[in-house]
């Protein structure tokens, strides 16, 4: 989120309301349409762990599948 608004302190009421509106839209975008990888398998061989992952999908794609 700091990439969008910067690192300055915004303490005025009008700024806070505007930022809350931006946060709501940003959260929907991140939570529904940003692809993430999920762990498929984790196995231990000796002292090492080997992990394999599903292909990257958005949560909306997972829901539709």
C-alpha positions as CSV (number, residue, x, y, z in Angstrom):
1,X,0.0,0.0,0.0
2,X,2.9,2.3,0.7
3,X,3.8,2.1,-3.0
4,X,0.5,3.9,-3.8
5,X,0.5,6.6,-1.1
6,X,4.0,7.0,0.1
7,X,5.5,7.0,3.6
8,X,4.2,10.3,4.9
9,X,2.0,10.5,7.9
10,X,-1.6,11.5,7.0
11,X,-3.5,12.3,10.2
12,X,-6.3,14.6,9.0
13,X,-9.9,13.2,9.0
14,X,-10.4,13.8,5.3
15,X,-7.2,12.0,4.5
16,X,-8.1,9.1,6.7
17,X,-11.6,8.7,5.1
18,X,-10.1,8.8,1.6
19,X,-7.4,6.2,2.6
20,X,-10.0,3.9,4.1
21,X,-11.9,3.9,0.8
22,X,-8.7,3.2,-1.1
23,X,-7.8,0.3,1.3
24,X,-11.2,-1.3,0.7
25,X,-10.7,-1.4,-3.0
26,X,-7.1,-2.4,-2.7
27,X,-8.0,-5.3,-0.4
28,X,-10.5,-6.6,-2.9
29,X,-8.0,-6.4,-5.7
30,X,-5.3,-8.2,-3.7
31,X,-7.5,-10.8,-2.1
32,X,-9.5,-11.8,-5.3
33,X,-7.2,-11.1,-8.3
34,X,-3.6,-11.5,-7.2
35,X,-2.2,-14.9,-8.1
36,X,-0.7,-16.9,-5.3
37,X,0.9,-20.4,-5.1
38,X,-0.4,-23.0,-2.6
39,X,1.6,-25.8,-1.1
40,X,0.8,-29.1,-2.7
41,X,3.2,-31.5,-0.9
42,X,5.9,-31.3,1.7
43,X,8.1,-34.3,2.3
44,X,11.2,-34.9,4.3
45,X,14.2,-36.7,2.9
46,X,16.9,-37.1,5.6
47,X,17.4,-33.7,7.1
48,X,16.0,-31.7,4.1
49,X,12.4,-30.8,3.2
50,X,11.3,-30.8,-0.4
51,X,8.2,-28.8,-1.3
52,X,6.1,-28.8,-4.4
53,X,3.5,-26.2,-5.2
54,X,0.3,-25.9,-7.3
55,X,0.5,-23.5,-10.2
56,X,-0.2,-19.9,-9.4
57,X,-3.9,-19.1,-9.4
58,X,-6.1,-16.3,-8.2
59,X,-8.6,-17.0,-5.4
60,X,-11.4,-16.3,-7.9
61,X,-10.0,-19.0,-10.2
62,X,-9.8,-21.5,-7.2
63,X,-13.4,-20.7,-6.3
64,X,-14.6,-21.3,-9.9
65,X,-12.7,-24.6,-10.1
